[in-house]
Amino acid sequence: MTTAARAEALARKTRTPIELERRHGARNYDPLKVVLERGEDVWLFDTAGRRYLDMMSAYSAVSFGHANPTLVHTLTEQAKTLAVTSRAFHTARLGPFLERLCRMTGMDRALPMNTGAEAVETAIKAARKWAYKVKGVPAGQAEILVAAGNFAGRTTTIISFSSEPQYRDGFGPFTPGFRSVPFGDPAALEAAIGPNTAAFIVEPVQGEAGIIVPPVDYLRAVREICTRRNILMIADEVQTGLGRTGRVLACDHEGVRPDGLTLGKALGGGLLAVSAFCAREDVMAVFAPGDHGSTFGGNPLGAAVGEAALTLLENGPYCETARAQGDYLLARLARLDHPAIIDIRGKGLLVGVEIDPAFAGARQVCDALVDEGVLTKDTHGTVVRMAPPLTIKPEQIDQAVSALGRALASIEAAEPVAA
Ligand SMILES: *Cc1c(COP(=O)(O)O)cnc(C)c1O
């Protein structure tokens, strides 16, 4: 080895994980300055062994806690048995997973995919084909309504209906056939529906938009309008689903059953990417063999873990915890009574704390929280997200809220705000 090669090899060895990411990764994320190595329930540990409370749970993907023993057991046993076959063959795991998924969501059929974005893409394809084959919309004319402020993933079609300029900037041309209506406003939805409208896709609580909870009875009103006007109501519950808001589906709070439903994130038990589009019989009936698919969608490993995650949700206290601890978190946050906090909102354990931008950016608060041993991520610049695993205990919520208090105080101390 030449001296130069030796020096290069040594440099490679001594570069930190952050340096390696910076040197070799694309710059599409800006992570907080912490290098994680291990997770256990609500706890994350960095490479120095320091412990953090996870108040984000990977955007709800880790609702059952890190390294949930039941799920890890299912994963490892299934990995040793049979992991991936493609859908060219039946497997012993897919049917039982789909059956449980349908039973727990009240849907007739489910189509498994991997990421949330793929589930939404599947919903879009189903809605368009339903419009042509069932509703009788002229070829190529189907229109899908979406809610302003939506987040449904990052594919080129999905960003085509995003209201976030950065998600779109430089990525056009965009997929046509989408129109956006204000979120939380049934009258605006009704007014936007035309003869070629196929569906309305809506998050029951908007997550990435900043944890926006719509007015009471919004979903019920949407359901009534969609039924009366013969368009599909598609609930994007990739983030709100599977116990996050205190019910299996956020739609359950209003007793609403959508025509189509997207799930993801927690469906993979915090271990894998497992998603699904679930729907009413006549909606899913539009798919014929060859219409749609995915190499990994519905693989035995994902199906086994997904089924185990659903079983945990059905038999465990996760929904109850989300309700009780969500209420407790909101109450504790309200008692912080800090002038920089201008709004606290949420449902279950999906909570947003809006920070006065004159005080600090939400990112700055998240940075300060790292020093206090709490991990979460800002959303939309001004909102600190609080969405821990659905296994969190009251004393851990106390810890998170005290840490937020100290984080705000440390920012204040560093740069006192003018009164
Ligand atoms: C995260 C999310 C998606 C996209 O899921 P990915 O797995 O990141 O593709 C879709 N819809 C909602 C509501 C989400 O929160």
The ligand as a MOL file (V3000), in Angstrom:
LIG
                    3D

  0  0  0     0  0            999 V3000
M  V30 BEGIN CTAB
M  V30 COUNTS 15 15 0 0 0
M  V30 BEGIN ATOM
M  V30 1 C -45.6790 9.7030 5.8480 0
M  V30 2 C -46.9530 9.8470 5.1300 0
M  V30 3 C -47.1010 9.3410 3.8180 0
M  V30 4 C -45.9590 8.7760 3.0300 0
M  V30 5 O -45.3720 7.6610 3.6130 0
M  V30 6 P -43.9030 7.2130 3.1600 0
M  V30 7 O -43.7320 5.8760 3.8340 0
M  V30 8 O -42.9520 8.2470 3.6770 0
M  V30 9 O -43.8960 7.1350 1.6940 0
M  V30 10 C -48.3520 9.4270 3.2370 0
M  V30 11 N -49.3790 9.9990 3.8760 0
M  V30 12 C -49.2660 10.4960 5.1320 0
M  V30 13 C -50.4590 11.0930 5.7930 0
M  V30 14 C -48.0440 10.4610 5.7830 0
M  V30 15 O -47.9230 10.9840 7.0010 0
M  V30 END ATOM
M  V30 BEGIN BOND
M  V30 1 1 1 2
M  V30 2 1 2 3
M  V30 3 2 2 14
M  V30 4 1 3 4
M  V30 5 2 3 10
M  V30 6 1 4 5
M  V30 7 1 5 6
M  V30 8 2 6 7
M  V30 9 1 6 8
M  V30 10 1 6 9
M  V30 11 1 10 11
M  V30 12 2 11 12
M  V30 13 1 12 13
M  V30 14 1 12 14
M  V30 15 1 14 15
M  V30 END BOND
M  V30 END CTAB
M  END
